[in-house]
Amino acid sequence: MAQDAQSAALQPSAFGKADEATVGSGSPFLERSISGAGGEVLDRALRELQASRLSVAALSDQDRLELVEACLHGTMLTASEWVRACCEAKRIPSSSSAVAEEITAGPLTVIRYLRLLAQTLNALQSSPLPRLPGRLRRSRDGRLWVPVFPTRGLFYDRVLLPGLHVFARMASDVTKDNLSEHIACELRQGAGQPGRIALVLGAGNVSSIPATDFLMKLFAESRLVLLKLSPVNDYLGPIFEQAFAPILRAGYLRIIYGGADLGERAAFDARVDEVHLTGSATTHERLVWGSDASERQNRRRDGRPRLAKPITSELGNVSPWIVVPGNYSDRQLRFQAENLAASVVNNAGFNCVATRVLITWRHWPQRERFLRLVEAVLRERFRPERRTIQDRRNGFARPSAISRAASAIWAFSRGHCFATSTPTARRSFCSKRRSCPFWRKSR
């Protein structure tokens, strides 16, 4: 397949065209969030969030569901511009197979999250235990294993991560009878309580992360969110303003732009109750323990953090890949070697979850075989003599497979319920044909 044909496959004709004026058109929030001095913008944003404390607490599951569905619709409409902006910022040519990375690590991830959230909210209205993607199991020590991946109703998981199954290993006191008490706990506990304000410091260049961070805070934890985008990814701001306009209009989200100084000022503002950070360890250390080395040492020794607020962080470049020793087939070893190699070079290695440490048991009989396979995959698809990042990406990616997967997933995303795609796409990709009004109309 030629490169231009690959690009066309990645962006089908129905690929998230932002052609509806109702979504984020002429958003007043964008004008407010980028105008004026940093302190004035911060103060205004926090005042507006404070005014919504009680209304977010009064949201029912149905209210949340309607907001989620509206954001899902907005994300689909802005998806094409979202991917284009990411590719432009990273200088990725439209003919490159790396466009598929921006699809899957950008709007596709957000769409998947919103659909799963909608499924959960829908299920909780009729049953205390949402439908699980498989059967419950018990481990040898008697603990309950709950299936969580791949999910039902979405084929993204099986296409992008084929062959993987994930279970949550529950605590020893969790049984089949009381499992419902341990599902969606934060969502249930947060309802009815006055909303706390969470600051989300969204650095990094994986575009789905700041979006899913603030969506998690709002819908799962009932937090009002002040999102600060960094100079690295502030090009996402106008897209977020459009995609998530319903949340902005409701007063549950405000977006500000600036560097480390503005982020620090926001973190220490008394109106902010908690902080979530995606970025560097340096930023975390500066906020929690201080900018000076001696100050950090003294504060750590005395147990006196500079920021006395709950803070969660996703910091980068030390992520381990732990291999559990076992007796694996050659096919299994090769499969996991390719997964490991992909985790090293995804986004050219600029990823906070990129593998940086490989941990194996020294006496594992298959250890040397596995390490040789990893080295072979990296040599084959990520050759050091290639000089440019683009060459490295193209050397690792398998364009035809990625193109087909991304194209099919997007047609599926556009083809069910919120679709504006062609009747052919709806007939081909709708997973709920009997209940989907769009599919019935297209027959």
C-alpha positions as CSV (number, residue, x, y, z in Angstrom):
1,M,0.0,0.0,0.0
2,A,1.4,3.4,-0.9
3,Q,2.0,6.0,1.8
4,D,-0.8,8.3,0.5
5,A,-3.2,5.4,0.6
6,Q,-2.2,4.7,4.1
7,S,-2.9,8.2,5.1
8,A,-6.3,8.1,3.5
9,A,-7.1,4.9,5.4
10,L,-6.2,6.5,8.7
11,Q,-8.6,9.4,8.1
12,P,-11.9,8.2,6.5
13,S,-14.4,10.7,5.1
14,A,-16.4,10.6,8.3
15,F,-13.4,11.3,10.5
16,G,-14.7,13.6,13.2
17,K,-15.5,16.7,11.0
18,A,-16.1,19.6,13.3
19,D,-18.9,21.0,11.1
20,E,-21.6,21.6,13.7
21,A,-21.8,25.2,15.0
22,T,-23.4,24.0,18.3
23,V,-20.2,22.5,19.6
24,G,-17.8,25.0,21.1
25,S,-18.6,27.6,18.4
26,G,-17.3,31.0,19.5
27,S,-16.7,29.7,23.0
28,P,-16.6,32.6,25.5
29,F,-14.5,30.4,27.8
30,L,-11.6,30.4,25.5
31,E,-11.5,34.2,25.4
32,R,-11.6,34.4,29.2
33,S,-9.0,31.8,29.8
34,I,-6.3,33.3,27.6
35,S,-6.8,37.0,28.1
36,G,-5.4,39.2,30.9
37,A,-2.6,38.6,33.3
38,G,-2.0,35.2,34.7
39,G,-3.1,36.2,38.2
40,E,-6.4,37.7,37.0
41,V,-7.2,34.7,34.9
42,L,-6.5,32.3,37.8
43,D,-8.6,34.3,40.2
44,R,-11.5,34.5,37.8
45,A,-11.4,30.8,37.0
46,L,-11.3,29.8,40.7
47,R,-14.2,32.2,41.5
48,E,-16.3,30.6,38.8
49,L,-15.5,27.1,39.9
50,Q,-16.4,28.0,43.5
51,A,-19.8,29.2,42.4
52,S,-20.5,25.6,41.1
53,R,-19.6,23.7,44.3
54,L,-23.2,22.9,45.2
55,S,-24.5,22.2,41.7
56,V,-21.9,19.6,41.0
57,A,-22.8,17.9,44.3
58,A,-26.4,17.7,43.2
59,L,-25.7,15.9,39.9
60,S,-27.6,12.6,39.6
61,D,-26.3,9.6,37.7
62,Q,-28.6,10.6,34.8
63,D,-27.2,14.2,34.8
64,R,-23.7,12.8,34.6
65,L,-24.7,10.4,31.9
66,E,-26.1,13.3,29.8
67,L,-22.9,15.3,30.2
68,V,-20.7,12.3,29.3
69,E,-22.8,11.7,26.1
70,A,-22.5,15.4,25.2
71,C,-18.8,15.3,25.6
72,L,-18.6,12.1,23.6
73,H,-20.4,13.8,20.8
74,G,-18.1,16.9,21.0
75,T,-15.0,14.7,21.0
76,M,-16.1,13.0,17.8
77,L,-16.8,16.3,16.1
78,T,-13.4,17.7,16.9
79,A,-11.4,14.5,16.4
80,S,-10.0,15.4,13.0
81,E,-8.8,18.8,14.2
82,W,-7.4,17.2,17.3
83,V,-5.2,14.7,15.4
84,R,-4.2,17.4,12.9
85,A,-3.0,19.7,15.7
86,C,-1.0,17.0,17.3
87,C,0.7,16.0,14.1
88,E,1.5,19.6,13.3
89,A,3.0,20.2,16.8
90,K,5.1,17.1,16.5
91,R,6.0,17.7,12.8
92,I,4.5,14.3,11.8
93,P,3.7,14.3,8.0
94,S,0.2,13.3,7.1
95,S,1.6,10.4,5.0
96,S,3.3,8.9,8.1
97,S,2.2,5.8,9.9
98,A,2.8,7.7,13.1
99,V,-0.5,9.5,12.5
100,A,-2.0,6.3,13.9
101,E,-0.3,6.9,17.2
102,E,-1.9,10.3,17.5
103,I,-5.3,8.8,16.8
104,T,-5.0,6.0,19.3
105,A,-3.2,8.0,22.0
106,G,-5.5,11.1,21.5
107,P,-9.2,11.2,20.7
108,L,-9.7,7.5,20.4
109,T,-8.5,6.9,24.0
110,V,-10.9,9.7,25.2
111,I,-13.8,8.2,23.3
112,R,-13.1,4.8,24.8
113,Y,-13.0,6.3,28.3
114,L,-16.2,8.3,27.8
115,R,-18.0,5.2,26.4
116,L,-16.9,3.1,29.3
117,L,-18.0,5.8,31.7
118,A,-21.4,6.0,30.0
119,Q,-21.8,2.2,30.2
120,T,-21.0,2.3,34.0
121,L,-23.4,5.2,34.7
122,N,-26.1,3.5,32.7
123,A,-25.6,0.2,34.5
124,L,-25.6,1.8,38.0
125,Q,-29.1,3.2,37.5
126,S,-30.5,-0.3,37.1
127,S,-28.2,-2.5,39.0
128,P,-25.6,-2.2,41.8
129,L,-23.2,-4.4,39.9
130,P,-22.4,-3.3,36.3
131,R,-22.1,-6.1,33.7
132,L,-18.6,-7.5,33.8
133,P,-16.6,-8.4,30.7
134,G,-16.3,-12.0,31.6
135,R,-16.7,-14.5,34.5
136,L,-15.5,-14.1,38.0
137,R,-12.7,-16.4,39.0
138,R,-10.9,-17.4,42.1
139,S,-7.2,-17.7,42.6
140,R,-5.5,-20.6,44.4
141,D,-5.5,-18.7,47.6
142,G,-9.2,-18.1,47.4
143,R,-9.2,-14.4,46.3
144,L,-11.7,-13.1,43.9
145,W,-10.5,-12.2,40.4
146,V,-12.7,-9.7,38.6
147,P,-12.4,-9.4,34.7
148,V,-11.8,-5.8,33.6
149,F,-10.2,-6.1,30.1
150,P,-11.1,-6.5,27.2
151,T,-14.4,-4.7,27.8
152,R,-17.8,-5.6,26.4
153,G,-19.4,-3.7,23.6
154,L,-16.1,-2.0,22.4
155,F,-13.8,-3.7,20.0
156,Y,-11.0,-1.2,20.5
157,D,-9.4,-3.4,23.1
158,R,-9.3,-6.5,21.1
159,V,-8.0,-4.7,18.0
160,L,-5.3,-2.6,19.7
161,L,-4.2,-5.1,22.4
162,P,-5.1,-8.6,21.0
163,G,-4.6,-11.6,23.2
164,L,-4.4,-9.6,26.5
165,H,-6.8,-10.3,29.4
166,V,-6.7,-8.4,32.7
167,F,-8.2,-9.2,36.1
168,A,-8.4,-7.2,39.3
169,R,-7.2,-9.3,42.2
170,M,-9.5,-8.3,45.1
171,A,-8.7,-8.1,48.8
172,S,-9.3,-11.2,50.8
173,D,-12.5,-9.9,52.4
174,V,-14.2,-9.2,49.0
175,T,-16.6,-12.0,48.0
176,K,-19.1,-12.5,45.1
177,D,-21.9,-11.4,47.5
178,N,-20.4,-8.1,48.5
179,L,-18.5,-7.2,45.3
180,S,-21.0,-4.5,44.4
181,E,-19.9,-2.6,47.5
182,H,-16.4,-2.3,46.1
183,I,-17.3,-1.1,42.6
184,A,-17.6,2.6,41.6
185,C,-17.0,3.5,45.3
186,E,-15.6,7.0,44.6
187,L,-18.4,7.9,42.3
188,R,-21.0,6.9,44.9
189,Q,-19.3,8.5,47.8
190,G,-18.7,11.8,46.0
191,A,-22.3,12.3,45.1
192,G,-24.2,14.8,47.3
193,Q,-21.0,16.4,48.8
194,P,-20.0,19.9,48.0
195,G,-17.5,19.8,45.2
196,R,-13.8,20.2,46.0
197,I,-11.6,22.0,43.5
198,A,-8.8,19.9,41.9
199,L,-5.9,21.5,40.0
200,V,-4.8,19.3,37.1
201,L,-1.3,20.2,35.8
202,G,-1.4,18.7,32.4
203,A,2.0,18.7,30.9
204,G,3.4,16.1,28.5
205,N,2.6,15.5,24.8
206,V,0.3,12.5,24.9
207,S,-2.8,14.4,24.2
208,S,-5.4,12.1,25.9
209,I,-3.8,12.4,29.3
210,P,-4.9,15.8,30.4
211,A,-8.4,15.1,29.1
212,T,-8.9,11.8,30.8
213,D,-7.3,13.2,34.0
214,F,-9.9,16.0,34.3
215,L,-12.8,13.7,33.2
216,M,-11.8,11.2,35.9
217,K,-11.7,14.0,38.5
218,L,-15.1,15.3,37.5
219,F,-17.1,12.2,36.8
220,A,-15.6,9.6,39.1
221,E,-14.6,11.8,42.0
222,S,-17.1,14.7,41.8
223,R,-14.4,17.3,41.7
224,L,-14.5,20.7,40.0
225,V,-11.4,21.0,37.8
226,L,-8.9,23.8,37.0
227,L,-6.9,22.5,34.1
228,K,-3.5,24.2,33.4
229,L,-2.0,23.4,30.1
230,S,1.7,23.9,29.7
231,P,3.5,25.6,26.8
232,V,4.3,22.1,25.5
233,N,0.7,21.2,24.8
234,D,-1.3,24.5,24.9
235,Y,-2.3,23.9,21.3
236,L,-4.9,21.4,22.7
237,G,-6.7,24.2,24.6
238,P,-9.0,25.4,21.8
239,I,-9.8,21.7,20.9
240,F,-10.7,21.0,24.5
241,E,-12.8,24.1,24.7
242,Q,-14.9,22.8,21.8
243,A,-15.0,19.1,22.7
244,F,-15.9,19.7,26.3
245,A,-18.0,22.8,25.9
246,P,-20.9,21.3,27.9
247,I,-18.7,21.0,31.0
248,L,-17.4,24.5,30.6
249,R,-20.9,25.9,30.2
250,A,-22.0,24.1,33.4
251,G,-19.1,25.7,35.3
252,Y,-17.4,22.5,36.3
253,L,-14.2,23.0,34.3
254,R,-11.9,26.0,33.6
255,I,-8.7,26.0,31.5
256,I,-5.8,28.3,32.0
257,Y,-2.5,28.5,30.2
258,G,1.0,29.3,31.4
259,G,4.3,28.0,32.7
260,A,5.7,26.7,36.0
261,D,5.1,30.0,37.8
262,L,1.4,30.0,37.1
263,G,1.1,26.3,38.0
264,E,2.8,26.9,41.4
265,R,0.6,29.9,42.1
266,A,-2.5,27.8,41.4
267,A,-1.3,24.9,43.5
268,F,-0.7,27.1,46.6
269,D,-4.0,29.0,46.2
270,A,-6.2,28.4,49.2
271,R,-9.2,27.7,47.0
272,V,-7.5,24.7,45.5
273,D,-8.1,21.5,47.6
274,E,-5.9,19.0,45.8
275,V,-3.5,18.7,42.9
276,H,-2.8,16.1,40.2
277,L,0.3,16.4,38.2
278,T,1.5,14.9,34.9
279,G,5.0,16.0,34.2
280,S,8.5,15.8,35.4
281,A,9.9,14.8,38.8
282,T,11.5,18.2,39.0
283,T,8.1,19.9,39.0
284,H,6.9,17.5,41.7
285,E,9.9,18.1,43.9
286,R,9.7,21.8,43.5
287,L,6.0,21.9,44.5
288,V,6.2,19.5,47.4
289,W,9.6,20.0,48.9
290,G,11.0,23.3,47.5
291,S,13.2,24.6,44.7
292,D,16.4,24.7,46.7
293,A,18.4,21.4,47.3
294,S,19.1,22.2,51.0
295,E,15.5,23.2,51.6
296,R,14.3,19.9,50.1
297,Q,16.7,17.9,52.3
298,N,15.6,19.7,55.4
299,R,11.9,19.4,54.7
300,R,12.2,15.7,53.9
301,R,14.2,15.1,57.1
302,D,11.6,17.0,59.2
303,G,8.6,15.7,57.4
304,R,7.4,19.2,56.5
305,P,6.2,19.2,52.9
306,R,5.9,22.7,51.4
307,L,2.6,21.8,49.8
308,A,0.3,20.5,52.5
309,K,-2.4,19.3,50.2
310,P,-3.2,15.9,48.7
311,I,-1.2,15.5,45.5
312,T,-1.1,12.6,43.0
313,S,1.6,12.5,40.3
314,E,2.3,10.6,37.1
315,L,6.0,11.2,36.6
316,G,8.1,9.8,33.9
317,N,11.0,7.8,32.6
318,V,11.5,5.2,35.4
319,S,8.7,2.8,34.5
320,P,9.6,-0.9,35.0
321,W,8.4,-3.9,33.0
322,I,8.4,-6.9,35.3
323,V,8.4,-10.4,33.7
324,V,6.9,-13.1,35.9
325,P,9.0,-16.3,35.3
326,G,7.1,-19.2,33.8
327,N,7.3,-21.8,31.1
328,Y,6.2,-19.9,28.0
329,S,5.9,-21.0,24.3
330,D,8.1,-19.4,21.7
331,R,5.0,-17.7,20.3
332,Q,4.2,-16.2,23.8
333,L,7.7,-15.0,24.2
334,R,7.8,-13.3,20.8
335,F,4.4,-11.7,21.4
336,Q,5.6,-10.2,24.7
337,A,8.9,-9.2,23.2
338,E,7.1,-7.1,20.6
339,N,4.9,-5.6,23.3
340,L,7.9,-4.6,25.3
341,A,9.7,-3.1,22.3
342,A,6.6,-1.1,21.4
343,S,6.4,0.3,24.9
344,V,10.0,1.5,24.6
345,V,9.6,3.4,21.3
346,N,6.0,4.5,21.4
347,N,5.8,8.3,20.8
348,A,9.6,8.1,20.0
349,G,10.1,7.2,23.7
350,F,8.7,10.5,25.0
351,N,6.1,8.9,27.2
352,C,5.8,8.9,31.0
353,V,4.9,5.2,30.8
354,A,7.6,4.2,28.4
355,T,9.6,1.2,29.7
356,R,12.9,2.2,31.1
357,V,13.8,-0.8,33.3
358,L,13.3,-4.5,32.5
359,I,13.2,-6.7,35.5
360,T,13.6,-10.5,35.1
361,W,14.5,-13.3,37.5
362,R,18.2,-14.2,37.0
363,H,17.5,-18.0,37.3
364,W,14.5,-18.0,34.9
365,P,15.4,-20.7,32.3
366,Q,13.9,-18.7,29.4
367,R,15.5,-15.4,30.4
368,E,18.3,-15.3,27.8
369,R,15.9,-16.5,25.1
370,F,13.5,-13.6,25.9
371,L,16.2,-11.0,26.1
372,R,17.5,-12.0,22.7
373,L,14.0,-11.7,21.2
374,V,13.7,-8.2,22.6
375,E,17.0,-7.2,21.2
376,A,16.1,-8.7,17.8
377,V,12.8,-6.8,17.6
378,L,14.5,-3.5,18.6
379,R,17.2,-4.1,16.0
380,E,14.7,-5.0,13.3
381,R,12.3,-2.1,13.8
382,F,14.3,0.6,15.7
383,R,17.7,0.7,14.1
384,P,20.1,3.2,15.7
385,E,21.7,4.2,12.4
386,R,18.5,5.9,11.4
387,R,18.9,9.6,12.2
388,T,15.5,11.2,12.4
389,I,12.6,10.5,14.8
390,Q,10.4,10.1,11.8
391,D,12.6,7.3,10.4
392,R,12.6,5.6,13.8
393,R,8.8,5.7,14.0
394,N,8.3,4.4,10.5
395,G,10.9,1.7,11.1
396,F,9.0,0.3,14.1
397,A,5.4,0.8,13.0
398,R,3.7,-1.7,10.7
399,P,1.8,0.8,8.6
400,S,-0.7,-1.5,6.9
401,A,-1.8,-3.1,10.2
402,I,-2.0,0.2,12.1
403,S,-3.8,1.8,9.2
404,R,-6.5,-0.9,9.0
405,A,-7.0,-0.9,12.8
406,A,-7.2,2.8,13.1
407,S,-9.5,3.2,10.2
408,A,-11.8,0.4,11.4
409,I,-11.9,1.8,14.9
410,W,-12.8,5.3,13.7
411,A,-15.5,4.0,11.4
412,F,-16.9,2.1,14.4
413,S,-16.7,5.2,16.7
414,R,-18.5,7.3,14.1
415,G,-21.0,4.6,13.3
416,H,-22.9,4.1,16.5
417,C,-25.6,6.4,17.9
418,F,-23.7,9.7,17.6
419,A,-22.8,8.9,14.0
420,T,-22.7,11.4,11.1
421,S,-20.9,8.9,8.8
422,T,-22.2,7.2,5.7
423,P,-24.9,4.5,5.8
424,T,-22.3,2.0,4.6
425,A,-20.1,2.7,7.6
426,R,-23.1,2.4,9.9
427,R,-24.1,-1.0,8.5
428,S,-20.5,-2.3,8.6
429,F,-19.4,-1.2,12.1
430,C,-22.4,-0.6,14.4
431,S,-22.1,-3.2,17.2
432,K,-25.7,-2.8,18.4
433,R,-27.5,-2.9,15.1
434,R,-30.9,-4.0,16.4
435,S,-31.1,-1.2,19.0
436,C,-29.3,1.5,17.1
437,P,-31.7,4.0,15.4
438,F,-29.0,5.2,13.0
439,W,-28.4,1.7,11.7
440,R,-32.1,1.0,11.2
441,K,-32.5,4.3,9.2
442,S,-29.6,3.3,7.0
443,R,-30.9,-0.1,6.0
